[in-house]
Amino acid sequence: MSGELERLCRRFGNREPGLLGASRSYAVLCPLLENGDGTLSLLFEVRAPQLRQGGEVCFPGGRMEPGEGVLDCALRETEEELSIPRQSVTPLGTPDFICNPRGFLLRPVLGLVSPAGYEAMRPSPAEVAEVFTVPLAFFQETEPEIWRYELLPQVPEDFPYEPVGVSRDYPWSHGRMEVPIWYWQGRAIWGMTARLVREIVRQSP
């Protein structure tokens, strides 16, 4: 086997593939609480006002560190933001992830927070303005508003059409994004957070 072939085997052998072109990945915990009557609620944060996108509703989470797994990141960030001990969270599974057009992955973990973990919760003022819960049944029974916007290609005027063998009227791909919004007691749950909620409550075919 040639040296170059060995290098390729080392690089790609037994490797878990990622998404080509994704520059970074984030993980979030979608925290479930079991109520006394057996019903479930989702726990949300409101981002502290001094943060980027301050005031928005989100799940606890953040950027994955080199070599860190999705679950480890979600539990670490939850502990840093809410002081919920990782041993107080029972992982239930991993819903579908989101590939953001800006070049990153958002990878959710669904987890059940124990009563002791909820009692231990102390939101970090540097990151969290407040927390609140919403019954899971609300999302199951209430359709979100759906807004859409177009993703349109903006091709540079000096793109080398002739060298690559295409004309200036080449049909560049474009797309459309859906923005679901739920309203709960004066708060808007929207965007990527709402897309994750929609995946969690979606009924299997």
N, C-alpha and C positions, 0 to 999 in steps of 0.2 A: 504494500500500500504506500503510495506516495505521501510526502510530507504534507502537501496541500489537502489531500484526501483525508489524512488523519486529522488535520485541523478542523475540517468541516464536520467530521464525525464527532469530535470533542464538543464542537459548538452546538450541534443540533441533536445529538444522540441523547435520549432520555430527558429531553427538555420539554417542559410544559409550555405550549405556545401562548403568546399573548396577541394583542391586536396590533397589526403592523401600523406604524406611524403614531401610536399613542405615546405621548411624551411623559406622562405621569399617571398614577392611579391613586384613587382615594377610596377609603372604606368607611361605611357608616353602619351603625347598629340601628335597626328598626325595633325599638323596645316595646314589647308587649307586657301588659299587666293583667293578671287574673283577678277579677273582682270577687267579692264575697258570694255573689249569686252565680258564679261560674262564667259570667260574661267576660269579654276581653276588651281592653282599651289600648290604644297606642299612645306612647309618650313622645311629646315634641318639645323642642327648644325654640326660643326666640333669640336670635343672635344679638350679642351686646352691641349697642349703638356705635361704639368706636371701631368696630370691625368692618371689613369690606362686606357690603351687602347687609349692614347692620339693620336689625329690626325684622329680618325675614325669618320665617318659620323653617326649621330644618330638623334633621335627626342628628344625634351626636356622631361625630366622625372627623376624619381629616386625612392628610396625605400619608400614604404608605411609605415607610422608611425602607432603605435598601435591605433586601433579604427578609423583610417582614411579610407574614402571611395576612390574608384578608381578615380572618377572625382575630388574630392578635392585634392588628391595627384597630379594628372596630372596638374591641374591649379596652385597649389602652386609651383610645381617645375618649371613650365613655367615662372611664375612671378619671381622666384628667379634667374633663368638662363638668361632670356631675358627681364625682366621688362615689359612684356606684362600684363596689368591688367586683372585679371580673369573676370571682368565684360565685357571685350572686346572680350571674346570668347563665341561663341554660340555652345554648345555641340550638335552634330548631331547623335551620337550613339556610340556603342561599338563593334568594329570588334572582331573577334575571338582572344583569347589570346594564348600565347605561353607558353608551359611547357618546360623549359630548362632541359636537362639531369643533370645539376649540382644541381638541386633541388630548382629552384625558378620559379615563374610565372611572365610573362611580360604581363601586361594588358593595352591595348591601348584604347584611347578615340579619336574619330574623332571630330574635332572642327573647326568652321569657325572663323578666326580672322578678326575683323572689320578693316577698313582702319585706324581708330584712334588708335587701338591697335598696328597695324603694325608701324605707325608713332612713337608710344611711345617706340618701341623696343630699348633697350640698352643692348646688350649682356654683361654678366659678364666676365671680362678677366680671372677670376680665374677658370672658368668652360668652357668657349666657346672661341675658336680661331676665328671663323668666322661663318656666316650664309649665306645660299644661297637658291634660289628657283628653282624648276624644274616644268615645265608644266605637269599637270596630263596626258595630251594627250601623252606625251613622253612615259610614262609607259604603257599606253593603247595600243600604236602602236608598241612598241619595246619589243621583248622577251628578258628576261634576260639570261645571261649565267647560266647554272646549273652545279654545281660541287657537287659531293657526296663523303661521307666517311662513313666507317663502324663503328658501335658501338659494340665492341667485349667484351664479359664477361671475366674478369680475376678472376678466382675462386681460393682462397687460397689452397695450397697443403694439408693443414690439415683440410679442410672442412669435417664435420662429415657425410659422405655419408651413412655409415651403420646405424647409429642411426635414420636418417630421412627416411631411406628405399629406397634410390636410388643408382644406380651404378655410377662409375666414368665416364662413358660415357654418363651421363645424358645430354639431349639436351637443354642446357641453351639458353635462349632467347637472341637474338642479334638484332640490328636494323641498320638503315641507315639514315643518315642526308643529307638533301639537302641544298646546299648553293647557293642561287641565287645572281647574281651580275649584276648590271647595271652600265654603265660608262656614266658620264655626265660631259663634259667640264673638263676633267682631274681628276675628282673625282670618287671614287668607292663607290657606294651605295650597301651594301652587308649584308650578315648575317641576324640577327633577324630584323634589320631595313628593309631590302629588303623583307623579308617574310611578314612583316606587309604591306608594299606597295603593294605586290602582292595580299594580301587579300583585300585591299581597291579597287583595280582596277579590281578584278575578276568579270566577268559577272555572274549574277545569272542564274541558269539553267532554 
